[in-house]
């Protein structure tokens, strides 16, 4: 019986749409995260002087600190965006595919 349900799920065009959407969305989100993280690492590696520049004359905090905090905040935001989409659109699509496969 499980093999029959699996076959029906794999034959469902909505399942293939779900896989395509989820894969492309996760790829885009991964690329954004890689750009943010490795961009910051590359700045550390190749432009330390700029990152070490104080935000204002006489200030101890440098440009690198808010940028590093920004990478962390960006990570939290992008994770939240992905989880919200996964818990709404992707879960709804999954439930619909499973419901259709279980009916037959």
C-alpha positions as CSV (number, residue, x, y, z in Angstrom):
1,X,0.0,0.0,0.0
2,X,2.8,2.5,0.8
3,X,4.4,1.8,-2.6
4,X,1.1,2.7,-4.2
5,X,0.9,6.0,-2.3
6,X,4.5,6.8,-3.1
7,X,3.8,6.1,-6.8
8,X,0.7,8.4,-6.8
9,X,2.7,11.2,-5.1
10,X,5.5,10.9,-7.6
11,X,3.0,11.0,-10.5
12,X,1.2,14.1,-9.1
13,X,2.2,17.2,-11.1
14,X,1.7,19.3,-7.9
15,X,4.4,17.3,-6.2
16,X,6.8,18.2,-9.0
17,X,5.8,21.8,-8.7
18,X,6.4,21.7,-4.9
19,X,9.9,20.1,-5.4
20,X,10.8,22.7,-8.1
21,X,9.6,25.7,-6.0
22,X,11.2,24.5,-2.8
23,X,14.5,23.7,-4.5
24,X,14.7,27.1,-6.4
25,X,13.6,29.0,-3.2
26,X,16.2,27.3,-1.0
27,X,18.9,27.8,-3.7
28,X,18.1,31.5,-3.8
29,X,18.2,31.8,0.0
30,X,21.4,29.9,0.2
31,X,23.1,32.1,-2.4
32,X,22.0,35.2,-0.5
33,X,23.4,33.8,2.7
34,X,26.7,32.8,1.0
35,X,27.1,36.3,-0.5
36,X,26.5,37.9,2.9
37,X,28.8,35.6,4.9
38,X,31.6,35.2,2.4
39,X,31.4,38.9,1.5
40,X,32.1,39.7,5.1
41,X,34.9,37.2,5.3
42,X,36.5,38.5,2.1
43,X,36.3,42.1,3.5
44,X,38.2,40.8,6.6
45,X,40.8,39.1,4.4
46,X,41.3,41.9,1.8
47,X,40.2,45.2,3.3
48,X,41.1,45.1,7.0
49,X,42.0,48.8,7.0
50,X,38.6,49.9,5.9
51,X,36.8,47.6,8.4
52,X,39.1,49.0,11.1
53,X,38.1,52.6,10.3
54,X,36.3,54.2,13.3
55,X,32.6,55.1,12.7
56,X,33.3,58.6,13.8
57,X,36.4,60.5,14.9
58,X,37.4,59.5,18.4
59,X,35.0,56.6,18.5
60,X,36.2,53.1,19.4
61,X,33.6,51.2,17.4
62,X,34.8,50.4,13.9
63,X,32.9,49.8,10.6
64,X,33.5,46.1,11.0
65,X,31.4,45.7,14.1
66,X,28.1,46.9,12.7
67,X,28.8,45.0,9.5
68,X,29.3,41.8,11.5
69,X,26.2,42.4,13.5
70,X,24.4,43.0,10.2
71,X,25.5,39.6,8.9
72,X,24.1,38.0,12.1
73,X,20.8,40.0,11.8
74,X,20.6,39.1,8.1
75,X,21.0,35.4,9.0
76,X,18.2,35.6,11.5
77,X,15.9,37.5,9.0
78,X,16.6,35.2,6.1
79,X,16.0,32.1,8.3
80,X,12.7,33.6,9.5
81,X,11.6,34.3,5.9
82,X,12.4,30.8,4.8
83,X,10.7,29.2,7.8
84,X,7.5,31.3,7.3
85,X,7.4,30.3,3.6
86,X,8.1,26.6,4.4
87,X,5.4,26.6,7.2
88,X,2.8,28.2,4.9
89,X,3.1,27.7,1.2
90,X,5.3,24.5,1.1
91,X,3.4,22.8,3.9
92,X,0.1,23.6,2.3
93,X,1.3,22.2,-1.0
94,X,2.6,19.1,0.7
95,X,-0.6,18.5,2.5
96,X,-2.6,18.9,-0.7
97,X,-0.3,16.3,-2.5
98,X,-0.7,13.8,0.3
99,X,-4.4,14.4,0.5
100,X,-4.8,13.7,-3.2
101,X,-2.6,10.6,-3.1
102,X,-4.5,9.2,-0.1
103,X,-8.0,9.7,-1.8
104,X,-7.5,7.3,-4.7
